[in-house]
Amino acid sequence: MIKLPYLIENNMNKLIILFFSLFFSLQSYSLTPYKGSYELYAETVMGNIKIGTAVLNLKFNDAKFEFTTEASTETIWKALYDYSRSEKSLGNEVDGQVINTYFRVIEKIKGVVKKDYEITIETDKNYAVSSNGEQFEIKPGLLVDPISVYLALSNDMINKPNHLEFTYQVVDQTGVKYLRFKLDGPENILVNESEIETIRVTCDELQLTLNLSIKDNFQPVRIHKINGKTPFTMALIEFE
C-alpha cells in the first residue's frame, strides 16, 4: 500500500468524496452534442496530485437532452480509496430555456452503492419529488438540477450576452438552493499546447471558478474549486 503522510492519509477519503460529489455536479455545457475527458487534481502538502479522471457526455436530439457523467479515482489510489460516481440529467430545450425533468445519482465506495436517488422535476407545477418520497416546493421560475444548472448557464450566456450575473434555483436530495454565477472576465487557457480563449465565471456560494470556452459554446475547459482548505482543479485533456 502507498505510504502517505499522516495528514494526507487521514483526510484523503473526505476530500475525495467532497471533490467528486461537488465537481461532478458542476459541469457546464451548451446544448450541442459534446463528449469531454478530464483529469482531476488536488493541491496537497505532497504537491499537485492527479487523483482521478472523468468523462462527460451531452447528447442532444430533437430539443431533448441527455447529460451523463462518469468519474472515478485513479488506479494508484484505489488501494487507499476506491470511489466512483455517475449522474444522469434529462430534459428539453424550449424557447431557448433548459427545462429539466429528471436527475439521478449513483455513488459507490469499494464497489458498494452508498448513494442512489432520483429526482423528478415538475417545472410547470413548481415542485420536485425525490425517490425517497420527499417533495420540494419552489418559487415560480426555472428549476434545474445540479447538472442542468450549467446547461442553463451556457444557454443564458449565449442568449443574454449583456448580462453579467445569473441566478438559478437548484434542487438535489437535500432541497432547493439558489446559486449565483458572475462573469469575471476573459482568460486564455493552454490545452495540449493550444491556447483557448475562455470566459471566467465565479460562484461564491460554491467557492468555484469556471473557465468556459468562448469558441465552443461555453463548454468547460477548466474548473477550480476549494473544498474546505484544499484547492481542486479539473482540466480538459480532449473533447469530441
Buried (B, 14 or more C-beta within 10 A) or exposed (E): EEEBEEEBBEBBEEBBBBBBBBBBBBBBBBBEEBEBEBBBBBBBEEEEBBBBBBBBBBEBEEEEBBBBBBBBBEEEBEEBBBBBBBBBBBBBBEEEBBBBBBBBBBBBBEEEEEEEBBBBBEBEEBBBBBEEEEEBEBEEEBBBBBBBBBBBBBBBBEEEEEEEEBEBBBBBBEEBEEBEBEBBEEBEBEBEEEEBBBBBBBBEEBBBBBBBBBEBBBBBBBBBBEBEEBBBBBBBEEBE
